[in-house]
Amino acid sequence: MNPIQKAREDLNLTRNELSKLAGVGYSTISSLEKGRQNSVNDDVLQAFEQLGQDKDKLKAEYDNYRESEKQEILQKIN
């Protein structure tokens, strides 16, 4: 599961609530959760930190998630 989505759901937040806390658009949260963005917006990481989450760990988990998705695609091609 996408680590951003998991963290949000663990905190019982909606995408809309997280977007408001982070000061970003709903579409930013949606794009992150669908794995469409290469990196996590700093404002989103700051919001998670304010909610008691380790932002560095969350960023690393998202980066690993994206990398594993890329590797799966490359394996299909080869």
MARKOL-915520 format. One record per atom (N, C-alpha, C, CB): x negated, y, z; residue number from 1; atom name. Coordinates in Angstrom, 3 decimals, decimal comma, always signed. Last residue first. Glycine has a CB too. Layout:
% residues N
<site c1="X" c2="Y" c3="Z" i="NUM" at="CA"/>
...
% end
This chain:
% residues 78
<site c1="-11,419" c2="-6,230" c3="-19,807" i="78" at="N"/>
<site c1="-12,580" c2="-7,088" c3="-20,098" i="78" at="CA"/>
<site c1="-12,183" c2="-8,493" c3="-20,211" i="78" at="C"/>
<site c1="-13,636" c2="-6,961" c3="-19,052" i="78" at="CB"/>
<site c1="-8,983" c2="-5,178" c3="-19,060" i="77" at="N"/>
<site c1="-9,511" c2="-4,862" c3="-20,381" i="77" at="CA"/>
<site c1="-10,610" c2="-5,845" c3="-20,782" i="77" at="C"/>
<site c1="-10,048" c2="-3,428" c3="-20,409" i="77" at="CB"/>
<site c1="-8,629" c2="-6,005" c3="-16,465" i="76" at="N"/>
<site c1="-7,638" c2="-6,397" c3="-17,472" i="76" at="CA"/>
<site c1="-8,174" c2="-6,209" c3="-18,884" i="76" at="C"/>
<site c1="-6,353" c2="-5,591" c3="-17,295" i="76" at="CB"/>
<site c1="-10,727" c2="-4,701" c3="-15,220" i="75" at="N"/>
<site c1="-10,752" c2="-6,161" c3="-15,298" i="75" at="CA"/>
<site c1="-9,755" c2="-6,677" c3="-16,340" i="75" at="C"/>
<site c1="-10,442" c2="-6,772" c3="-13,925" i="75" at="CB"/>
<site c1="-9,848" c2="-2,049" c3="-15,332" i="74" at="N"/>
<site c1="-11,026" c2="-2,445" c3="-16,087" i="74" at="CA"/>
<site c1="-11,119" c2="-3,966" c3="-16,236" i="74" at="C"/>
<site c1="-12,280" c2="-1,908" c3="-15,413" i="74" at="CB"/>
<site c1="-7,703" c2="-2,208" c3="-13,542" i="73" at="N"/>
<site c1="-7,464" c2="-1,863" c3="-14,939" i="73" at="CA"/>
<site c1="-8,631" c2="-2,313" c3="-15,800" i="73" at="C"/>
<site c1="-7,237" c2="-0,353" c3="-15,094" i="73" at="CB"/>
<site c1="-9,054" c2="-2,780" c3="-11,159" i="72" at="N"/>
<site c1="-8,037" c2="-3,708" c3="-11,667" i="72" at="CA"/>
<site c1="-7,767" c2="-3,459" c3="-13,148" i="72" at="C"/>
<site c1="-6,730" c2="-3,572" c3="-10,861" i="72" at="CB"/>
<site c1="-10,585" c2="-0,467" c3="-10,869" i="71" at="N"/>
<site c1="-11,255" c2="-1,745" c3="-11,110" i="71" at="CA"/>
<site c1="-10,276" c2="-2,784" c3="-11,658" i="71" at="C"/>
<site c1="-11,904" c2="-2,260" c3="-9,815" i="71" at="CB"/>
<site c1="-8,597" c2="+1,422" c3="-10,304" i="70" at="N"/>
<site c1="-9,409" c2="+1,556" c3="-11,519" i="70" at="CA"/>
<site c1="-10,064" c2="+0,229" c3="-11,881" i="70" at="C"/>
<site c1="-10,484" c2="+2,644" c3="-11,335" i="70" at="CB"/>
<site c1="-7,731" c2="+0,464" c3="-7,827" i="69" at="N"/>
<site c1="-6,799" c2="+0,522" c3="-8,960" i="69" at="CA"/>
<site c1="-7,562" c2="+0,611" c3="-10,281" i="69" at="C"/>
<site c1="-5,845" c2="+1,728" c3="-8,815" i="69" at="CB"/>
<site c1="-10,026" c2="+0,857" c3="-6,322" i="68" at="N"/>
<site c1="-9,566" c2="-0,513" c3="-6,552" i="68" at="CA"/>
<site c1="-8,560" c2="-0,564" c3="-7,693" i="68" at="C"/>
<site c1="-8,944" c2="-1,092" c3="-5,276" i="68" at="CB"/>
<site c1="-10,102" c2="+3,659" c3="-6,320" i="67" at="N"/>
<site c1="-11,173" c2="+2,903" c3="-6,967" i="67" at="CA"/>
<site c1="-10,732" c2="+1,473" c3="-7,253" i="67" at="C"/>
<site c1="-12,432" c2="+2,902" c3="-6,093" i="67" at="CB"/>
<site c1="-7,820" c2="+4,254" c3="-4,809" i="66" at="N"/>
<site c1="-7,899" c2="+4,692" c3="-6,209" i="66" at="CA"/>
<site c1="-8,960" c2="+3,890" c3="-6,962" i="66" at="C"/>
<site c1="-8,216" c2="+6,207" c3="-6,288" i="66" at="CB"/>
<site c1="-8,613" c2="+3,117" c3="-2,353" i="65" at="N"/>
<site c1="-7,383" c2="+2,691" c3="-3,009" i="65" at="CA"/>
<site c1="-7,430" c2="+3,026" c3="-4,497" i="65" at="C"/>
<site c1="-6,163" c2="+3,353" c3="-2,349" i="65" at="CB"/>
<site c1="-10,847" c2="+4,667" c3="-1,732" i="64" at="N"/>
<site c1="-10,999" c2="+3,226" c3="-1,966" i="64" at="CA"/>
<site c1="-9,794" c2="+2,654" c3="-2,702" i="64" at="C"/>
<site c1="-11,197" c2="+2,487" c3="-0,637" i="64" at="CB"/>
<site c1="-9,586" c2="+7,144" c3="-1,363" i="63" at="N"/>
<site c1="-10,613" c2="+6,998" c3="-2,394" i="63" at="CA"/>
<site c1="-10,821" c2="+5,519" c3="-2,746" i="63" at="C"/>
<site c1="-11,944" c2="+7,630" c3="-1,922" i="63" at="CB"/>
<site c1="-7,986" c2="+6,499" c3="+0,843" i="62" at="N"/>
<site c1="-7,359" c2="+6,865" c3="-0,430" i="62" at="CA"/>
<site c1="-8,352" c2="+6,708" c3="-1,576" i="62" at="C"/>
<site c1="-6,825" c2="+8,314" c3="-0,379" i="62" at="CB"/>
<site c1="-9,959" c2="+5,999" c3="+2,759" i="61" at="N"/>
<site c1="-9,014" c2="+4,939" c3="+2,397" i="61" at="CA"/>
<site c1="-8,340" c2="+5,244" c3="+1,058" i="61" at="C"/>
<site c1="-7,950" c2="+4,766" c3="+3,501" i="61" at="CB"/>
<site c1="-11,143" c2="+8,534" c3="+2,905" i="60" at="N"/>
<site c1="-11,933" c2="+7,382" c3="+2,452" i="60" at="CA"/>
<site c1="-11,026" c2="+6,231" c3="+2,021" i="60" at="C"/>
<site c1="-12,887" c2="+6,912" c3="+3,567" i="60" at="CB"/>
<site c1="-8,982" c2="+10,000" c3="+3,953" i="59" at="N"/>
<site c1="-9,550" c2="+10,351" c3="+2,652" i="59" at="CA"/>
<site c1="-10,332" c2="+9,171" c3="+2,072" i="59" at="C"/>
<site c1="-10,464" c2="+11,591" c3="+2,776" i="59" at="CB"/>
<site c1="-8,690" c2="+8,719" c3="+6,432" i="58" at="N"/>
<site c1="-7,593" c2="+8,703" c3="+5,469" i="58" at="CA"/>
<site c1="-8,088" c2="+9,025" c3="+4,066" i="58" at="C"/>
<site c1="-6,509" c2="+9,694" c3="+5,882" i="58" at="CB"/>
<site c1="-11,123" c2="+9,364" c3="+7,627" i="57" at="N"/>
<site c1="-10,783" c2="+7,965" c3="+7,398" i="57" at="CA"/>
<site c1="-9,687" c2="+7,861" c3="+6,335" i="57" at="C"/>
<site c1="-10,329" c2="+7,290" c3="+8,716" i="57" at="CB"/>
<site c1="-10,830" c2="+12,134" c3="+7,770" i="56" at="N"/>
<site c1="-11,948" c2="+11,558" c3="+7,019" i="56" at="CA"/>
<site c1="-11,677" c2="+10,094" c3="+6,682" i="56" at="C"/>
<site c1="-13,257" c2="+11,684" c3="+7,820" i="56" at="CB"/>
<site c1="-8,583" c2="+12,478" c3="+9,434" i="55" at="N"/>
<site c1="-8,515" c2="+12,887" c3="+8,027" i="55" at="CA"/>
<site c1="-9,653" c2="+12,305" c3="+7,191" i="55" at="C"/>
<site c1="-8,537" c2="+14,400" c3="+7,927" i="55" at="CB"/>
<site c1="-6,929" c2="+10,625" c3="+11,590" i="54" at="N"/>
<site c1="-8,321" c2="+10,880" c3="+11,240" i="54" at="CA"/>
<site c1="-8,383" c2="+11,202" c3="+9,751" i="54" at="C"/>
<site c1="-9,234" c2="+9,656" c3="+11,593" i="54" at="CB"/>
<site c1="-3,999" c2="+12,182" c3="+12,997" i="53" at="N"/>
<site c1="-4,636" c2="+11,200" c3="+12,128" i="53" at="CA"/>
<site c1="-6,090" c2="+11,603" c3="+11,855" i="53" at="C"/>
<site c1="-3,851" c2="+11,058" c3="+10,801" i="53" at="CB"/>
<site c1="-2,513" c2="+14,076" c3="+14,358" i="52" at="N"/>
<site c1="-3,301" c2="+13,111" c3="+15,119" i="52" at="CA"/>
<site c1="-3,985" c2="+12,037" c3="+14,299" i="52" at="C"/>
<site c1="-2,442" c2="+12,465" c3="+16,104" i="52" at="CB"/>
<site c1="-1,383" c2="+16,030" c3="+12,923" i="51" at="N"/>
<site c1="-0,469" c2="+15,009" c3="+13,424" i="51" at="CA"/>
<site c1="-1,215" c2="+13,863" c3="+14,116" i="51" at="C"/>
<site c1="+0,376" c2="+14,462" c3="+12,280" i="51" at="CB"/>
<site c1="-3,503" c2="+17,436" c3="+12,004" i="50" at="N"/>
<site c1="-2,658" c2="+18,081" c3="+13,018" i="50" at="CA"/>
<site c1="-1,684" c2="+17,088" c3="+13,655" i="50" at="C"/>
<site c1="-1,878" c2="+19,246" c3="+12,393" i="50" at="CB"/>
<site c1="-4,278" c2="+15,625" c3="+10,027" i="49" at="N"/>
<site c1="-5,129" c2="+15,830" c3="+11,202" i="49" at="CA"/>
<site c1="-4,329" c2="+16,471" c3="+12,339" i="49" at="C"/>
<site c1="-6,347" c2="+16,710" c3="+10,843" i="49" at="CB"/>
<site c1="-2,236" c2="+15,977" c3="+8,170" i="48" at="N"/>
<site c1="-2,371" c2="+14,688" c3="+8,850" i="48" at="CA"/>
<site c1="-3,228" c2="+14,819" c3="+10,103" i="48" at="C"/>
<site c1="-2,979" c2="+13,644" c3="+7,905" i="48" at="CB"/>
<site c1="-2,864" c2="+18,601" c3="+7,414" i="47" at="N"/>
<site c1="-1,568" c2="+18,305" c3="+8,026" i="47" at="CA"/>
<site c1="-1,633" c2="+16,979" c3="+8,779" i="47" at="C"/>
<site c1="-0,454" c2="+18,262" c3="+6,955" i="47" at="CB"/>
<site c1="-5,375" c2="+18,221" c3="+6,245" i="46" at="N"/>
<site c1="-5,261" c2="+19,052" c3="+7,448" i="46" at="CA"/>
<site c1="-3,946" c2="+18,774" c3="+8,175" i="46" at="C"/>
<site c1="-5,360" c2="+20,549" c3="+7,083" i="46" at="CB"/>
<site c1="-4,650" c2="+16,708" c3="+4,000" i="45" at="N"/>
<site c1="-5,513" c2="+16,117" c3="+5,024" i="45" at="CA"/>
<site c1="-5,431" c2="+16,903" c3="+6,337" i="45" at="C"/>
<site c1="-6,967" c2="+16,065" c3="+4,530" i="45" at="CB"/>
<site c1="-3,198" c2="+18,670" c3="+2,644" i="44" at="N"/>
<site c1="-2,524" c2="+17,441" c3="+3,078" i="44" at="CA"/>
<site c1="-3,347" c2="+16,769" c3="+4,181" i="44" at="C"/>
<site c1="-2,317" c2="+16,464" c3="+1,874" i="44" at="CB"/>
<site c1="-5,207" c2="+20,493" c3="+2,111" i="43" at="N"/>
<site c1="-4,063" c2="+20,915" c3="+2,923" i="43" at="CA"/>
<site c1="-3,298" c2="+19,704" c3="+3,457" i="43" at="C"/>
<site c1="-3,123" c2="+21,816" c3="+2,100" i="43" at="CB"/>
<site c1="-6,897" c2="+19,051" c3="+0,394" i="42" at="N"/>
<site c1="-7,359" c2="+19,392" c3="+1,744" i="42" at="CA"/>
<site c1="-6,211" c2="+19,815" c3="+2,656" i="42" at="C"/>
<site c1="-8,395" c2="+20,507" c3="+1,676" i="42" at="CB"/>
<site c1="-5,539" c2="+16,369" c3="-1,494" i="41" at="N"/>
<site c1="-5,577" c2="+17,811" c3="-1,263" i="41" at="CA"/>
<site c1="-6,004" c2="+18,078" c3="+0,187" i="41" at="C"/>
<site c1="-4,185" c2="+18,461" c3="-1,563" i="41" at="CB"/>
<site c1="-7,339" c2="+13,561" c3="-2,422" i="40" at="N"/>
<site c1="-6,312" c2="+14,107" c3="-1,546" i="40" at="CA"/>
<site c1="-6,566" c2="+15,587" c3="-1,322" i="40" at="C"/>
<site c1="-6,276" c2="+13,355" c3="-0,203" i="40" at="CB"/>
<site c1="-7,951" c2="+12,735" c3="-5,901" i="39" at="N"/>
<site c1="-8,360" c2="+12,976" c3="-4,519" i="39" at="CA"/>
<site c1="-7,212" c2="+13,607" c3="-3,736" i="39" at="C"/>
<site c1="-9,613" c2="+13,882" c3="-4,469" i="39" at="CB"/>
<site c1="-6,633" c2="+12,063" c3="-8,239" i="38" at="N"/>
<site c1="-7,948" c2="+11,482" c3="-7,968" i="38" at="CA"/>
<site c1="-8,399" c2="+11,677" c3="-6,534" i="38" at="C"/>
<site c1="-8,967" c2="+12,074" c3="-8,891" i="38" at="CB"/>
<site c1="-3,212" c2="+11,159" c3="-8,369" i="37" at="N"/>
<site c1="-4,225" c2="+12,185" c3="-8,128" i="37" at="CA"/>
<site c1="-5,532" c2="+11,504" c3="-7,741" i="37" at="C"/>
<site c1="-3,767" c2="+13,180" c3="-7,019" i="37" at="CB"/>
<site c1="-1,483" c2="+9,058" c3="-8,562" i="36" at="N"/>
<site c1="-1,726" c2="+9,846" c3="-9,773" i="36" at="CA"/>
<site c1="-2,785" c2="+10,928" c3="-9,595" i="36" at="C"/>
<site c1="-0,446" c2="+10,482" c3="-10,222" i="36" at="CB"/>
<site c1="-0,423" c2="+7,412" c3="-6,632" i="35" at="N"/>
<site c1="-1,805" c2="+7,208" c3="-7,058" i="35" at="CA"/>
<site c1="-2,171" c2="+7,981" c3="-8,308" i="35" at="C"/>
<site c1="-2,051" c2="+5,758" c3="-7,290" i="35" at="CB"/>
<site c1="+1,946" c2="+7,923" c3="-5,519" i="34" at="N"/>
<site c1="+1,997" c2="+7,096" c3="-6,723" i="34" at="CA"/>
<site c1="+0,602" c2="+6,857" c3="-7,293" i="34" at="C"/>
<site c1="+2,887" c2="+7,751" c3="-7,777" i="34" at="CB"/>
<site c1="+1,200" c2="+9,637" c3="-3,524" i="33" at="N"/>
<site c1="+1,714" c2="+8,323" c3="-3,150" i="33" at="CA"/>
<site c1="+1,825" c2="+7,377" c3="-4,343" i="33" at="C"/>
<site c1="+3,067" c2="+8,470" c3="-2,491" i="33" at="CB"/>
<site c1="+0,458" c2="+11,885" c3="-5,022" i="32" at="N"/>
<site c1="-0,519" c2="+11,187" c3="-4,190" i="32" at="CA"/>
<site c1="-0,057" c2="+9,766" c3="-3,892" i="32" at="C"/>
<site c1="-0,756" c2="+11,953" c3="-2,880" i="32" at="CB"/>
<site c1="+2,944" c2="+12,579" c3="-6,132" i="31" at="N"/>
<site c1="+1,826" c2="+12,191" c3="-7,001" i="31" at="CA"/>
<site c1="+0,751" c2="+11,438" c3="-6,230" i="31" at="C"/>
<site c1="+1,217" c2="+13,423" c3="-7,663" i="31" at="CB"/>
<site c1="+4,359" c2="+13,278" c3="-3,794" i="30" at="N"/>
<site c1="+4,825" c2="+12,194" c3="-4,647" i="30" at="CA"/>
<site c1="+3,701" c2="+11,675" c3="-5,537" i="30" at="C"/>
<site c1="+6,003" c2="+12,658" c3="-5,501" i="30" at="CB"/>
<site c1="+2,885" c2="+15,485" c3="-2,967" i="29" at="N"/>
<site c1="+2,977" c2="+14,303" c3="-2,110" i="29" at="CA"/>
<site c1="+3,391" c2="+13,090" c3="-2,938" i="29" at="C"/>
<site c1="+3,980" c2="+14,539" c3="-0,956" i="29" at="CB"/>
<site c1="+3,346" c2="+17,156" c3="-5,174" i="28" at="N"/>
<site c1="+1,979" c2="+16,813" c3="-4,779" i="28" at="CA"/>
<site c1="+1,978" c2="+15,545" c3="-3,929" i="28" at="C"/>
<site c1="+1,325" c2="+17,979" c3="-4,004" i="28" at="CB"/>
<site c1="+6,095" c2="+17,521" c3="-5,187" i="27" at="N"/>
<site c1="+5,489" c2="+16,758" c3="-6,277" i="27" at="CA"/>
<site c1="+4,046" c2="+16,360" c3="-5,966" i="27" at="C"/>
<site c1="+5,534" c2="+17,566" c3="-7,566" i="27" at="CB"/>
<site c1="+6,501" c2="+19,213" c3="-3,053" i="26" at="N"/>
<site c1="+6,951" c2="+17,819" c3="-2,950" i="26" at="CA"/>
<site c1="+6,264" c2="+16,956" c3="-4,001" i="26" at="C"/>
<site c1="+8,484" c2="+17,727" c3="-3,107" i="26" at="CB"/>
<site c1="+3,671" c2="+21,394" c3="-2,630" i="25" at="N"/>
<site c1="+4,927" c2="+20,996" c3="-3,227" i="25" at="CA"/>
<site c1="+5,227" c2="+19,518" c3="-3,011" i="25" at="C"/>
<site c1="+4,915" c2="+21,307" c3="-4,694" i="25" at="CB"/>
<site c1="+2,336" c2="+22,302" c3="+0,592" i="24" at="N"/>
<site c1="+2,194" c2="+21,922" c3="-0,817" i="24" at="CA"/>
<site c1="+3,568" c2="+21,524" c3="-1,342" i="24" at="C"/>
<site c1="+1,161" c2="+20,751" c3="-0,996" i="24" at="CB"/>
<site c1="+2,113" c2="+22,566" c3="+3,314" i="23" at="N"/>
<site c1="+2,176" c2="+23,775" c3="+2,487" i="23" at="CA"/>
<site c1="+1,928" c2="+23,493" c3="+1,016" i="23" at="C"/>
<site c1="+1,173" c2="+24,788" c3="+2,978" i="23" at="CB"/>
<site c1="+2,220" c2="+20,517" c3="+5,085" i="22" at="N"/>
<site c1="+0,951" c2="+20,724" c3="+4,390" i="22" at="CA"/>
<site c1="+0,938" c2="+22,001" c3="+3,555" i="22" at="C"/>
<site c1="+0,655" c2="+19,541" c3="+3,503" i="22" at="CB"/>
<site c1="+4,872" c2="+20,626" c3="+5,933" i="21" at="N"/>
<site c1="+3,788" c2="+20,729" c3="+6,919" i="21" at="CA"/>
<site c1="+2,453" c2="+21,066" c3="+6,266" i="21" at="C"/>
<site c1="+3,661" c2="+19,425" c3="+7,700" i="21" at="CB"/>
<site c1="+6,146" c2="+20,222" c3="+3,449" i="20" at="N"/>
<site c1="+6,321" c2="+21,487" c3="+4,181" i="20" at="CA"/>
<site c1="+5,218" c2="+21,689" c3="+5,214" i="20" at="C"/>
<site c1="+7,691" c2="+21,521" c3="+4,872" i="20" at="CB"/>
<site c1="+5,348" c2="+17,628" c3="+2,854" i="19" at="N"/>
<site c1="+4,997" c2="+18,716" c3="+1,934" i="19" at="CA"/>
<site c1="+5,124" c2="+20,069" c3="+2,620" i="19" at="C"/>
<site c1="+5,889" c2="+18,675" c3="+0,682" i="19" at="CB"/>
<site c1="+6,499" c2="+16,227" c3="+4,981" i="18" at="N"/>
<site c1="+5,045" c2="+16,303" c3="+4,867" i="18" at="CA"/>
<site c1="+4,637" c2="+17,446" c3="+3,944" i="18" at="C"/>
<site c1="+4,474" c2="+14,973" c3="+4,352" i="18" at="CB"/>
<site c1="+9,227" c2="+16,588" c3="+4,337" i="17" at="N"/>
<site c1="+8,686" c2="+17,090" c3="+5,606" i="17" at="CA"/>
<site c1="+7,172" c2="+17,236" c3="+5,534" i="17" at="C"/>
<site c1="+9,069" c2="+16,155" c3="+6,764" i="17" at="CB"/>
<site c1="+9,345" c2="+15,261" c3="+1,852" i="16" at="N"/>
<site c1="+9,678" c2="+16,684" c3="+1,942" i="16" at="CA"/>
<site c1="+9,105" c2="+17,295" c3="+3,223" i="16" at="C"/>
<site c1="+11,206" c2="+16,883" c3="+1,894" i="16" at="CB"/>
<site c1="+8,797" c2="+12,663" c3="+2,550" i="15" at="N"/>
<site c1="+7,875" c2="+13,369" c3="+1,664" i="15" at="CA"/>
<site c1="+8,097" c2="+14,878" c3="+1,765" i="15" at="C"/>
<site c1="+8,053" c2="+12,894" c3="+0,203" i="15" at="CB"/>
<site c1="+9,421" c2="+12,289" c3="+6,083" i="14" at="N"/>
<site c1="+9,824" c2="+12,206" c3="+4,686" i="14" at="CA"/>
<site c1="+8,757" c2="+12,895" c3="+3,845" i="14" at="C"/>
<site c1="+11,232" c2="+12,853" c3="+4,458" i="14" at="CB"/>
<site c1="+7,848" c2="+10,446" c3="+8,696" i="13" at="N"/>
<site c1="+8,078" c2="+11,698" c3="+7,977" i="13" at="CA"/>
<site c1="+8,598" c2="+11,406" c3="+6,575" i="13" at="C"/>
<site c1="+6,780" c2="+12,536" c3="+7,908" i="13" at="CB"/>
<site c1="+6,909" c2="+8,495" c3="+10,497" i="12" at="N"/>
<site c1="+8,351" c2="+8,691" c3="+10,281" i="12" at="CA"/>
<site c1="+8,676" c2="+10,049" c3="+9,662" i="12" at="C"/>
<site c1="+9,095" c2="+8,548" c3="+11,597" i="12" at="CB"/>
<site c1="+4,329" c2="+7,822" c3="+10,554" i="11" at="N"/>
<site c1="+4,696" c2="+9,006" c3="+11,340" i="11" at="CA"/>
<site c1="+6,187" c2="+9,334" c3="+11,214" i="11" at="C"/>
<site c1="+3,861" c2="+10,211" c3="+10,896" i="11" at="CB"/>
<site c1="+4,309" c2="+5,772" c3="+8,755" i="10" at="N"/>
<site c1="+3,994" c2="+5,455" c3="+10,155" i="10" at="CA"/>
<site c1="+4,374" c2="+6,607" c3="+11,082" i="10" at="C"/>
<site c1="+2,498" c2="+5,132" c3="+10,307" i="10" at="CB"/>
<site c1="+4,728" c2="+7,244" c3="+6,398" i="9" at="N"/>
<site c1="+5,798" c2="+6,398" c3="+6,915" i="9" at="CA"/>
<site c1="+5,561" c2="+6,015" c3="+8,375" i="9" at="C"/>
<site c1="+5,930" c2="+5,142" c3="+6,063" i="9" at="CB"/>
<site c1="+2,197" c2="+8,469" c3="+6,180" i="8" at="N"/>
<site c1="+3,421" c2="+9,277" c3="+6,268" i="8" at="CA"/>
<site c1="+4,553" c2="+8,462" c3="+6,890" i="8" at="C"/>
<site c1="+3,838" c2="+9,793" c3="+4,868" i="8" at="CB"/>
<site c1="+0,539" c2="+6,247" c3="+5,966" i="7" at="N"/>
<site c1="+0,354" c2="+7,186" c3="+7,073" i="7" at="CA"/>
<site c1="+1,611" c2="+8,028" c3="+7,272" i="7" at="C"/>
<site c1="-0,864" c2="+8,097" c3="+6,816" i="7" at="CB"/>
<site c1="+1,549" c2="+5,116" c3="+3,561" i="6" at="N"/>
<site c1="+1,591" c2="+4,366" c3="+4,817" i="6" at="CA"/>
<site c1="+1,475" c2="+5,301" c3="+6,016" i="6" at="C"/>
<site c1="+0,468" c2="+3,321" c3="+4,854" i="6" at="CB"/>
<site c1="+0,960" c2="+7,144" c3="+1,708" i="5" at="N"/>
<site c1="+2,351" c2="+6,750" c3="+1,952" i="5" at="CA"/>
<site c1="+2,481" c2="+6,027" c3="+3,293" i="5" at="C"/>
<site c1="+2,866" c2="+5,848" c3="+0,809" i="5" at="CB"/>
<site c1="-1,811" c2="+7,053" c3="+1,896" i="4" at="N"/>
<site c1="-1,089" c2="+8,301" c3="+2,180" i="4" at="CA"/>
<site c1="+0,365" c2="+7,995" c3="+2,514" i="4" at="C"/>
<site c1="-1,171" c2="+9,276" c3="+0,975" i="4" at="CB"/>
<site c1="-2,507" c2="+4,426" c3="+1,133" i="3" at="N"/>
<site c1="-2,740" c2="+4,881" c3="+2,507" i="3" at="CA"/>
<site c1="-2,031" c2="+6,191" c3="+2,863" i="3" at="C"/>
<site c1="-4,210" c2="+5,047" c3="+2,729" i="3" at="CB"/>
<site c1="-0,409" c2="+2,254" c3="-0,656" i="2" at="N"/>
<site c1="-1,112" c2="+3,535" c3="-0,700" i="2" at="CA"/>
<site c1="-1,281" c2="+4,077" c3="+0,726" i="2" at="C"/>
<site c1="-0,342" c2="+4,558" c3="-1,593" i="2" at="CB"/>
<site c1="-0,842" c2="-1,187" c3="+0,000" i="1" at="N"/>
<site c1="+0,000" c2="+0,000" c3="+0,000" i="1" at="CA"/>
<site c1="-0,886" c2="+1,248" c3="+0,000" i="1" at="C"/>
<site c1="+0,957" c2="-0,001" c3="+1,225" i="1" at="CB"/>
% end
